Amino acid sequence: MTASVPLTEALDDTAPPRQAWWKALLRDRAAALALITLLSIALAALLAPLIAPHDPYEGTRSVMQPPVWAERGDWTYLLGTDGQGRDILSRLLYGTRLTLLIGILSVGLGATVGSLLGLLSAFYKRIDPYVMRFADVMLSFPAILLGLALVAIFGPGALPVIIALSIATVPDSARIARSIAIGVMEQEYIEAGRAIGLSDRTLFSRYLLRNSISAIMIFVSLRFGQIILIGAALSFLGLGARPPAAELGMMASQGRDFMLFAPHIAFIPSIAIFVIVLAANITGDAIRDVLDPRLRS
Amino acid sequence: MTALLTVSDLQVGFQDRGRIMRAVDGVSLSVDRGRTLGVVGESGCGKSVTSLAIMGLVPQPPGVIQGGEITFDGKNLLALPPKEMRALRGGRIGMIFQEPMTSLNPVYTCGEQINETLRAHGMSAPDKARARAIELLDLVGLPSPAKRIDDYPHQLSGGQRQRVMIAIALANDPDLLIADEPTTALDVTIQAQILQLMKDLQNRTGMAILLVTHDLGVVAETCDDVVVMYAGLVVERASTASLYSDPQHPYTIGLMAAVPRITAKAERLDTIDGTLPPPWVQIPGCRFAPRCPLATDKCRAEQPPMREITPGHQVACWFAPIDERITTP
């Protein structure tokens, strides 16, 4: 090659203009704040057994103790105690643990299976009618009912809730992933990918999946918020976590009885749910932007 | 010497609610090494389907290859196992598309996409692949290729993207380049540059080019031979010089007349009346008869066969050879 000399020189001064994805994520201030919030909540939940100041399940005599900043507040119970005299801070830490577990597992399982089904049915049009009829049947089955049925089988607890919510997430994410993927399949680069001799597997993962994932992420993050709320609602109805286990939705529901005298018992877990859902949605949005090079710059 | 690519009597149909529509109905053509064949025709005449069939990319279903043979370097492509066909695509046969804006994968850099082609065809060393990618980008005339290699498609202009597409198509030194309307989406100056580039690359590598286009100007500039298609059929086949100096089929003559000219005084552009018949309409005789100014009852009843008028110049028309003056008003 005649041009090899200037080429090697040029090679040396290549400064890739690309940013690491996490740098791009942190540059967006709202996203960075949301991500840090989410991570610290997750960390606190993870470390609950180590940092919880009291036993979350053992009741005491100091019932309905207000939080420390209120009148009659006490440093022993930073966020006060609930109707049975249990430390709210400790229950909050343990409750977040269970809530996050339910949210992450349900969305993780459900959206992964559902999105794969949706993407595959857009990729292999032969299986499309079958997958979609299957999704339709599943869609017509309410999650709450499914939850009730599973509770009847397994008894109340986190497991049936996770299974029910995963199953309920499958058809939604299959439908959404399919409609996104159909749009991607019509793009000329899919055909161009075929024209350079790529295998179906490469085409699926590097072309279809990679171009659909950022839009699917939006759904996943929205769904994560929804799932936490539905999970909380199921616990609220007494279908989820079994007392005395702590779960944010259940804590809120138990606090309902004391709304007039000790509103903090219901408010504190509700605020925690609100913060988690909000942070998850903002983070999801930012992840979408980061995954798409066109939106990164 | 036998031709590098020979398509004979290719028939491709598409299923639609039980019926099969013929998009390509007996197309024959051939390209030699180092030569450029232009395939010309209106939108919907079957020229893109022909090029997709050569690549083995006709979506099946709904597409059906109903007959014919495609021979590439002695191998019958229609009978090739999928794995070998995949090795040919992007390997010995490269393809570029009409829309440079959408034919690059938006989530990968140019370099990654060139590497992908190299990887799919056996080159695995990353640093070697990168050097080759830069070399290719340099070859297709992209300025400062060592920097551009890390650009995403959206950071490039249309002409630059088409250059990257060409680099991808050429990555594995193909013997045949299929270009489906490669310049249609580009503006005229860029068009000329891209065509020139393809010609230069052909001179260097000796590859054959199959150029699908509806633009007679592009054909005149770049092709050695031309095939004119109408409604899924080849109606005229000739060397470029012969076709332009002495067009024989009334459709070709009509196409030539419809090209706007700077020198012409006429205010109105000549057009061919009517439209291409939709594929589900069966026309018993010559398919161009409904739009042809010369059509007779014989034309409407019987399909004219391909006949050689002068050496290398074949026409499917009962009137050939015709004097051009008859048809020009």
Interface residues (C-beta under 8 A of the other chain):
Chain A: M1 A3 S4 L7 A10 L11 D13 T14 A15 P16 P17 R18 Q187 E188 Y189 E191 A192 G193 R194 A195 I196 G197 L198 S199 T202 R206 Y207 R210 N211 L291 D292 P293 R294
Chain B: M55 L57 R86 A87 L88 R89 G90 G91 G94 M95 F97 Q98 E99 T102 S103 L104 N105 P106 V107 Y108 T109 E116 T117 A120 H121 A131 I134 E135 D138 S144 P145 A146 K147 I149 D150 D151 Y152 H154 M165 I168 A169 A171
